[in-house]
Structure formats: structure tokens, C-alpha cells
Amino acid sequence: MTSTTLTPLPLAEARTIAESIVGQVRWDGAQALCECPGKASHRTANAPTDCTVVCQTIGDLAPGVYCFHSSCVDATASASYALRSALGKRNPSSAARTHSALPMPTRPTPATFDPAKLEKIARKLDGIDAEWFARRSAKCVWNRTPATFLHELYEPGEKVVIFDTFKSQGQHLWTHKAPPFDARELDTFRPGKPEGVWFLNNPVTGESVPDGTTNKDGTPHLTRRSFRTVTSWRYLVLESDVADPSHWLAALAQLPLPIAAVYTSGGKSIHALIRMNAGSKAEWDSLANEIKPALVTLGADSAAMTAVRLTRLPCCRREREDAMQTLLYLNGNPDQTPLCEKGEK
């Protein structure tokens, strides 16, 4: 039996197939900028350079549709599946020059919460509560202020937006100052606000940029909650509104992830800040997509796993719930050792 080697389609044909999926584009070799098929789901401003289609393998990059936004992952994955399937069905054999299909790519199945799996993992670690986390925290959690919490997580000169109105552009732009600094500088937020207090997970320039929409007078609407203003792709937020809180805490304690902080929302949710240290948004998205399925299975909110995300600011009160946003664990220099394997302080 004579073996055959599959060769790529002629570039022109591969381009035609890709355009049948993403529309007409201006090609640069085997790749082109295109409109994202999931653009409607984007939560941040759009730019012409956000999405790329690739019709032939370029280095380690397989044919597919790639977008800088992470909220459209289902749409881009579906488009990539359709493109690779179409290319596979039209791929010729170099020996027989007859149509021969490449192995069909597997359509991605979105991960879903599995309460039984979470409970099974949680049962491996009993007695997990606030004191358990505090005893393993690299920094004392009992004497923190909002400012000293942020000082542990960000670098001198970096800026973080503080919110007490979720849909706003923020009520304060905090800047990390080198010591000596005023530990009380954010204390006006400590007594609390009706819905609580948030901060933007990654540092930003503090500048406002167009988000692709317009105001009523036709002028561009500006935002500082944009990936275009991010200065370091450092953190990912994990939170769950569906998991049993005690089970969620027990799972967090066993995850081999660099956990920088764990804190309550002042409600039923518990947030964890994961150190990513990505060099770009594309790298951040790639890392997040790699760990997302396993975390969603345990109850993590998939929609919250975005590079530009509001998360609760510890040491502040959430008035409407009559509860504190309580800091449980803090380590500005975390590693991947599970918290359950760390010794008590």
C-alpha cells in the first residue's frame, strides 16, 4: 500500500474558503484582519486590528479565527472549526491529487459546572474557613486597609481605578506610591457604599479612550475600562455565584495556581486573584482559555474571566448587604504551590 502525503491547498483556494466564513478581507499572505464573528458579545471597545483569520498554517498557528477579546471565544471557536473542516474536505493528496479529507477537528464543548465534582474535591480538605486562610497568608489580613491591600499587589507608579458605582468610569484613580505612603488614602471607601466597592483587576494608564460607541450628541464615548489602557496583564479574577461557598474555598485551597488574594464579596460570592504575568492580551487570553474549562467545572464564572474585570475591594463595607468585603488571604509574590501545602505563619 502506497502512503500519500497531504499538501496544503493552493493559497488562493484557501483564501476563498476562509472568505466564505468571515467575508471578504484584504490578505497579507495566509492571514488577514477580519470582523470578529462574535463582535456582538465584546464587552470592551472594538478596533480594526482585534481579529485575524488564518487560512494556512503559519509556524505554530493553525488555520482559524483569532480575536483579542475573550468574551467571543465560543463564536471564534465555531468559526475556526468551520474553517478547518472546510479546508480538510478540500485538501488534495500530493500523490493521487484527489480530494481527501484531513482529520476532522473536534468541535469544542463548553465546560459546565459540576457540583458533584466540586464536592468530591472539597471533601479532600475539611475545616476550611477564614482563619485557615489567614494562618497561611504571607501578609497579615487583619490590619489591612484598602490602600495597603493594593500596595501589596501593584508596582510603584501603577494606577488602579476604584469604583463604588459598577457601570461608571470609576470614582477614584489610585496610584501606587513608593514608601512612605499614606495607608489611609482610600479610607473614604471603607465605611461602604450601597452596592459596595470594586477595583479594576489590572493597572491602567488612567486615560480615557473611545470605546467604539457615540454619545447622544454624536461625540465618541470615552472609557478608561479598556484593554487599550491596560499597562500590565498581571491578574485574572476567579469568582463563583453558583458553588457552595465552603466547597469553593476548599477547592481554591487545593488549586496549583499562583493565588495572590482571596476575599469575600460582601455577598454570597468569594473572589480569588490569580497572578498571570502575561506579556500581552493575546497571551493573557491564551493562558485563561487553557485553564478555564477545569475552573468552570468547579463553579468559576466563565464570563468573569476577562482581562479587564471589576472585582471587590477588600476592607470595604457593602451597605445594602450589611456585610464587609473581607480579606482572607494575601500574597503579592505567589507561586503555584497549592495553599493547602503551605505551612502556617
N, C-alpha and C positions, 0 to 999 in steps of 0.2 A: 504494500500500500504506500503510495507516494504522499508525503506530507506537503502541505501547502502553507505558505506564509501570507498572512493578511497584510495588505498595504493600505495606507490612508487613501481616502477618496481624493480626487483632484481638488485643489483648493477652491476653485470656482464652484464646484458642485457642493462642497461642504458649506460654503458661504450661503448658497441658495437655500439649503436645508435649514440653516440657522435663521435666515430671514423669514422663513415660513413660520417660525416660532416667536421671534422677537420683533418682526417688522424690518423694514429696510434701514440699513445703517451704513456708515462710512467706514470701510475696513482699513485696518493697518496690519497687513499680513493676515494672520489667522485670528485676529481679535479686533473688537470694535466696541466703542461706547454705545450703550443702548438704554432704552427706557426700562426701568425695573418692572417686571410683571406683577410685583407686589407693592407698587408705589403707593397705592391707596392705604396701605397699612403702616406706612412710615410715620413715626412719632416725632421726628425732627426734620429740619429743613432739607429740601432736596437740592442737589447740584447736578449739572450735566455730566460730571465725572464719577458719579456714585456707582453706576452699574456697568459691567463689562460682559460681553458674550465672547466665548472662545469656541471656535469650530474645529480646531485640530489641537492635539496635544502640544503644549509649549513647555519644555522642561518637565517639571513635576506637575504642571497644571493641566488637568484633563479637560476635555470639552465640557462646557457648561455655562451657566449664567451666575455671575458673582456680583454681589451688591455690598456696599459698605454698611448699610443698615442691617440690623439683626432682626427687626420685627417682621421682615418679609421672608424669613428663612423657608417657610412652607411653600411659598409661591416660587422662589428661585430653585428650590429643590425639585419641584414638579416640572419646571421648565427645563432644568438640567436633565432630568430623567427622559423627558420627551425628546430632547436634542440627541442624547446619546443613543436612545432607542432608534431614532430615525437614521442616524449615521451608521449604526450597526447593521441595520437592514439593507443599507445601500452599499456596504463595504465590499469591494471586489477581491477575489483571490488573485494573487500575483501569478499563479500557475495557470489556472483554468480561465481567469478573467470572467468568471461567472459570479452572480450575486451570491454572497454568503454572509450570513448574519454573525455579528460579534456576540459574545455572551451578553445576554440582556442584563442591564443594571437593575438592581433591586430597588423598588420604589420605597423610599423611606417611610416608616411607620411612626407617627408621632408618639412619644412616650406619654404615658398616663400615670396618675397617682395610684399606687398600690398600697392601701392601708395595711394589708396583711404583711407585706414585705417590710414596711416601716416598723410595725410592731415586733416582728421577729428580730430585727436588728436592735431595736430598743431594749428588748429583753436581755440582751447580752451585757447590759450595763445598768444596774439598778442604783437607786439613790442619787440620781442626778437632779440637782436643784441649784439655786443661785449661789449658795455657799460653796458648793462643789466647784463651780466655775471660778469663783473668787479666789479659792485656795490655789488654783493653778494659773491665775493671771500673772503675767510678767510685771504688770503695774497694778498698784492698789486701785480698786474700783470705788472704794467707799468715800474717798476725799476728792474725787474728780469734779471739775466744773466743765461746762460745755467747751470753754477755751482750752483747758489743759487736755481734754479728750482729743480735740483736733490737733493740738501741738504734737501729740504722740504719733499721729498718722501722716502728717504732711511736712514738707520741707520748707526751710526759710525762703520767704518771698512768694510762696504759692498762695493762691487765692481760692476761697471756697464760698459758695453762695448759701446763705441761710434763709429759710422760708418759714413763715407762720401762716401763709395763705398758699395752698398747694398749687393753684393754677396761675400764680403770679410769676413775676420775674425775680422774686426774692426781695426780702426786706433789709438785708444786710450783706455786704461783701467783706468777709473776714480775710485778713492777711496774716500769714504766719510770720511772726517777728522773732528774731534771734533773742535769746535771753540777755538781759532780764525783760520779761514781758508781764503784762497785767493778766493774771489768771481770772479776773472778774469781768473782762471786757465784753463778754456775752451774757452777763448775768441778768440783763433785762429780759431775756427769754426764759429764764429759769422758773419764774412763777407760773408760766404756762400761757397757752393760748387756747381758744375753744377747741380747735382741731389738733393742737399740739404743734411741734416744731420739727422741721426737716432740714437736711443739708444735701447738697449735690455731691454724689459719691466721688467724682473725680475733679481735680482742681482745674480752674479755667482762667482765662485772661481777664474776665470781668467785663469785657467789651460786649456790646450788643451787635448782632449781625442779622441780615434779612433771613427769614425762615421760609420764604417762597410764597407767603400769602400777603394780602394787602389789607390796609385799614379801610374804614368806610369812606375816607376821603381819597382813596386810591394810592396813598403812600405805602411803601413797603412796611410790613410789620416786622419789628425787630425782636430778637430774643438773645439772652445770654445762656439759655439752656440748650446748647447746640454742640454737636460733636466738633464743629469747626472752631469752637473756642476752648476745647479741652487742651491742657498743656501736659498732662501725663495720664496714660491709660493704666492706672495703678490698681483700681478696685472693681470688684463685682459684688453686687448685693444679692444675698440669699434670703428669701422670706417665704413664709407659708401661712395661708389663711385656711387651709384645709386639714393640715396634720394636727393630731393631738399634741398640745404643747410639750408635755412631758416626753412623748416619743420623739418629737422633733429635736429637743435638746439632747436626748440620748444619742440620736443619730449624728448631730453636729459634733458631739464629743468624740465620735469614732471616725470621722471623715479624715482621710490623709490629704488635707488641703491646708494651705497657709492661712489660717484664720487670724485676722488682725483684731477683730472685735465681735462681741456678741452682746445684744441689748434688746430689751423689750420695746414694743411699740406704744405701750400705754393702753393697749387693747389686747386682742387675742393672738396677735402675730409676734414672732420673735425673729429679729434680723441678725444676719451674720455678714461681716465684711471680709471678703476673700481677696488676698493680695494676688494680683495678676502680673504686674510689671511688664505689660506688653509694650512693644515699641511703636505700635500704630493701631488704629482702629481695626484694620483688617486682621492683624494678629490677635487683638483682643477678641474679635468675633470668632476667629478660628478656635481659640482656646475655650471660649464659652460654649461654642457648639459641640466641642469634644466632650465636655463634662456634663452638659445639660441633660441628656437622656437619663443618666443614672440619678441625678439630683431631682428631676421632675418625678421620677418613680417614687422617690421618698417624700414627695409633697412640696418641693420647691415650686414657686410660681414662675412659670416659663416667661410670662410677659414682663416680669420684673428683672429678668436677666439681660439688661441692656447696658451699654457703656455709659449712657447719660441717664442717671436714675436718682430720684429723690429717695432718701432713707431717713429714718428717725434720728434726731439728735439726742443722745442720752443726756441725763441730768436736767431735763426739762419736763414740765408738767403738761399733761393732756387734759385740759379742764373739763371738757364735756364727758370724758370717761372717769373723771376724778381719780386719775392714776398717773404715776410717774413713768417716764420713758427711762427705764432703769438699766444702767450699765452692768453687765455680768462678767465680762472678760475683756482684757485689753493687752495687746502686744504689738507694738509698732514695727517689730522685726521678726515676723513669724516664719516658721519653716513648715514642711509638710508632715511633721510628726503629729499624729492624732493627739488631741488634748488628753485623751484617756491614758496616754503613755507618758505624759509629762508629770514630773513629781510635784508635790505640793510645795508652796512657797512658805 
